[in-house]
Amino acid sequence: MDFRIQRTQRSIINAFLELRTVKPLEKITVKELSGKALIHKATFYQHFQDLYELSDMLETQAIEEIFTSIPHVNSLLENPSEGCRELFDALSGKGTLVNILFSGSRQPFLIAKLEPKIKAAVFDAHPEYRGDLEKEVLLTFLVQGCACAHATYGHADQELLVHILGKISECLAKGFF
C-alpha cells in the first residue's frame, strides 16, 4: 500500500479515536473528523463509506487482537477458571481501546463479535460440543460474564476480580460437568 494512503488512513483512525474518547459515534460528523485529521471530506469517503464502516473495521481489528491474545481459548470449557482469567487478561490488555470503541451504543458489539469467534474456535477444536446446549450456554455465560464484568468492574482490583470470576466459573463447571 502506498505510504500516502497509509498515512491518511492512520490520520483518519487517530482522529476518530480522539473524537470517540469524548463523543458517542452518533455525535461525530465526517466534517468534524476530517477537520481533526486535516483532510478533505472527499478524502474520507475515498477510504470509508461512512463512520460506521470505520468503527466496524476498528472494532473487528480489536476483537481479532483480543482473540489472538487468549493463549488457550479452549480452556474456557476445559478449565473455566483459567479460561476466564485468560479472557479477562486479553480484554484488559486492550482495555483503553475496548473502552473507546465499545462505549455507548457500540457496547453490545463487543459481545456480538467476540462470542461467535470464541465459540467457533472451541467448536472447531471440539466438534462434539457443537449443538450441545449445555456447553453452548456455558460458553455464552462465561464469555458474556467476563466481558460484562470487565466493562463494569474493569477499574477494580484486577486480581480480585479475576479470582471472583474464577470462583463463579468453577461453580458453574461443577454444575455442568
C-alpha positions as CSV (number, residue, x, y, z in Angstrom):
1,M,0.0,0.0,0.0
2,D,1.2,3.5,-0.9
3,F,2.8,5.4,2.0
4,R,0.5,8.4,1.5
5,I,-2.6,6.2,1.7
6,Q,-1.3,4.6,4.9
7,R,-0.6,8.0,6.4
8,T,-4.0,9.3,5.5
9,Q,-5.7,6.2,7.0
10,R,-3.7,6.5,10.1
11,S,-4.6,10.1,10.4
12,I,-8.3,9.3,10.0
13,I,-8.1,6.5,12.6
14,N,-6.2,8.6,15.1
15,A,-8.7,11.5,14.7
16,F,-11.6,9.1,15.0
17,L,-10.2,7.5,18.2
18,E,-9.6,11.0,19.7
19,L,-13.2,12.0,19.0
20,R,-14.6,8.7,20.3
21,T,-12.9,9.3,23.7
22,V,-15.2,12.3,24.2
23,K,-18.2,11.7,22.0
24,P,-20.5,8.8,21.1
25,L,-20.3,7.6,17.5
26,E,-23.7,9.1,16.6
27,K,-22.5,12.6,17.5
28,I,-19.4,12.6,15.3
29,T,-19.6,14.0,11.8
30,V,-17.4,13.3,8.8
31,K,-16.8,17.1,8.6
32,E,-15.6,17.2,12.2
33,L,-13.4,14.1,11.8
34,S,-12.0,15.4,8.5
35,G,-11.0,18.7,10.2
36,K,-9.3,16.9,13.0
37,A,-7.5,14.6,10.6
38,L,-6.5,17.5,8.4
39,I,-8.1,16.0,5.3
40,H,-10.9,16.9,3.0
41,K,-14.3,15.2,3.4
42,A,-14.0,13.6,0.0
43,T,-10.7,12.0,1.1
44,F,-12.5,10.4,4.0
45,Y,-15.1,8.9,1.6
46,Q,-12.3,7.6,-0.6
47,H,-11.3,5.3,2.3
48,F,-14.6,4.6,4.1
49,Q,-18.3,4.6,3.2
50,D,-19.2,6.2,6.4
51,L,-18.2,6.5,10.1
52,Y,-20.0,3.2,10.9
53,E,-17.8,1.3,8.4
54,L,-14.7,2.9,10.0
55,S,-16.0,2.0,13.5
56,D,-16.8,-1.6,12.4
57,M,-13.3,-2.1,10.9
58,L,-11.6,-0.9,14.1
59,E,-13.9,-3.0,16.3
60,T,-13.2,-6.1,14.2
61,Q,-9.4,-5.5,14.4
62,A,-9.7,-5.0,18.2
63,I,-11.7,-8.3,18.5
64,E,-9.0,-10.1,16.4
65,E,-6.3,-8.7,18.7
66,I,-8.2,-9.8,21.8
67,F,-8.9,-13.2,20.4
68,T,-5.3,-13.9,19.4
69,S,-4.0,-12.8,22.8
70,I,-6.0,-15.6,24.5
71,P,-3.4,-18.3,24.9
72,H,-5.8,-21.3,25.3
73,V,-9.2,-20.4,24.0
74,N,-10.4,-24.0,24.6
75,S,-9.7,-23.7,28.3
76,L,-13.0,-21.9,28.8
77,L,-14.7,-25.3,28.9
78,E,-11.7,-27.4,29.9
79,N,-10.7,-25.2,32.8
80,P,-13.3,-22.4,33.1
81,S,-11.4,-20.6,35.9
82,E,-8.2,-20.4,33.9
83,G,-10.2,-19.6,30.7
84,C,-11.9,-16.7,32.3
85,R,-8.5,-15.4,33.6
86,E,-7.1,-15.6,30.1
87,L,-10.2,-13.9,28.5
88,F,-10.2,-11.2,31.2
89,D,-6.5,-10.6,30.7
90,A,-7.0,-10.3,26.9
91,L,-9.7,-7.8,27.4
92,S,-7.6,-5.9,29.9
93,G,-4.7,-5.8,27.5
94,K,-6.8,-3.8,25.1
95,G,-8.7,-2.1,27.9
96,T,-8.4,1.5,26.7
97,L,-9.1,0.6,23.0
98,V,-12.1,-1.6,24.1
99,N,-13.5,1.2,26.3
100,I,-13.2,3.7,23.4
101,L,-14.6,1.6,20.6
102,F,-17.2,-0.3,22.5
103,S,-18.7,2.6,24.5
104,G,-22.3,3.9,24.3
105,S,-24.4,2.4,21.7
106,R,-21.5,0.3,20.4
107,Q,-21.2,-1.7,23.7
108,P,-23.3,-4.7,22.5
109,F,-20.9,-5.2,19.6
110,L,-18.1,-6.4,21.8
111,I,-20.0,-9.5,22.8
112,A,-21.7,-9.8,19.4
113,K,-18.3,-10.0,17.7
114,L,-16.2,-11.8,20.4
115,E,-18.6,-14.6,21.4
116,P,-19.1,-16.2,18.0
117,K,-15.3,-16.0,17.4
118,I,-14.6,-17.8,20.6
119,K,-17.4,-20.4,20.1
120,A,-16.2,-21.1,16.6
121,A,-12.6,-21.8,17.8
122,V,-13.9,-24.1,20.7
123,F,-16.2,-25.9,18.4
124,D,-13.6,-26.3,15.7
125,A,-11.3,-27.9,18.3
126,H,-14.2,-29.9,19.8
127,P,-16.8,-30.6,17.2
128,E,-18.6,-32.9,19.6
129,Y,-19.5,-29.8,21.6
130,R,-21.4,-28.2,18.7
131,G,-25.1,-28.5,19.3
132,D,-24.6,-29.4,23.0
133,L,-26.9,-26.9,24.6
134,E,-25.1,-27.2,28.0
135,K,-21.7,-26.4,26.5
136,E,-23.1,-23.6,24.3
137,V,-24.9,-21.9,27.2
138,L,-21.9,-22.3,29.5
139,L,-19.7,-20.7,26.8
140,T,-22.2,-17.8,26.3
141,F,-22.4,-17.3,30.1
142,L,-18.6,-17.3,30.6
143,V,-17.8,-15.0,27.6
144,Q,-20.6,-12.6,28.3
145,G,-19.9,-12.7,32.0
146,C,-16.2,-11.9,31.6
147,A,-16.9,-9.2,29.1
148,C,-19.6,-7.5,31.2
149,A,-17.5,-7.8,34.4
150,H,-14.6,-6.2,32.6
151,A,-16.8,-3.4,31.3
152,T,-18.5,-2.8,34.7
153,Y,-15.6,-3.5,37.1
154,G,-12.5,-3.1,35.0
155,H,-11.4,-0.3,37.2
156,A,-11.4,-2.5,40.3
157,D,-8.6,-4.7,41.6
158,Q,-7.9,-6.9,38.6
159,E,-6.5,-9.9,40.6
160,L,-9.5,-9.9,43.0
161,L,-11.9,-9.6,40.0
162,V,-10.2,-12.5,38.2
163,H,-10.4,-14.5,41.4
164,I,-14.1,-13.8,41.7
165,L,-14.7,-14.8,38.1
166,G,-12.7,-17.9,38.6
167,K,-14.8,-18.9,41.6
168,I,-18.0,-18.3,39.7
169,S,-16.6,-20.3,36.7
170,E,-15.6,-23.2,39.0
171,C,-19.1,-23.3,40.5
172,L,-20.7,-23.3,37.0
173,A,-18.4,-26.0,35.7
174,K,-19.1,-28.3,38.7
175,G,-22.8,-27.9,38.0
176,F,-22.3,-28.8,34.3
177,F,-19.6,-31.4,34.3
